[in-house]
Amino acid sequence: MQVCIVDGPSGLCLGCYRTLQEIGGWSALTDDRRAEITAELPSRRSRIDPGKLGG
């Protein structure tokens, strides 16, 4: 089991880059919507202070 830690300023998980709303509703999303979100995740990393990501 993984635990998400959400960054306050960006509203994104420091590990998976999803929002709390996305995390909470993940199982109810369609496969297409999950694929859309997953495709966006790498670009979201830049919204988090690099110091919070360990580098």
N, C-alpha and C positions, 0 to 999 in steps of 0.2 A: 504494500500500500504506500502510495506517495502522498506527501502533504504539501499543499501549495502555501507559499508565503507571499502575500500581496504587498506590493510597493505602493504606499499611499499616494505620492504625487502622480504616478502614471496610471495607477489602478490595475496594473498587470502583475501576474504571478512572476516571481523572480526566476522560476525554473521553466515553466511552460509558456509564459507570455500570454496566457488567456486572462480575460476579465473574470471577476467573481460571477457575473451573470452567465458567462459562457461555461465556467466550471460547474456551476450549480445545475444548469440545464442541459449539460452535455449529452446525457443519455436520452433525452427527449428530442434532440435535434435530428434532422434527417441526415442521411449519409452525405448528400450534396452540400448541406450547410456546414457539416463538420469538415468536409474537404475544403470548402472556401476559407474557413477560419484557419485550418492547418496551413494552407498556402500563404496566409498573411503573417503567420507567426515569426518567421525569420526577420522580417522588416520591423517588427514591433520592438525587437531588442534595443534598437537605438533610442527608444523612448525612456529607457531606464538608465539612471546614473551608473556609469561603468564601475564606480567604486563599490556599488551594491552587488555587483556580479562577480566580484573577486578578481577584477583585473581591469 
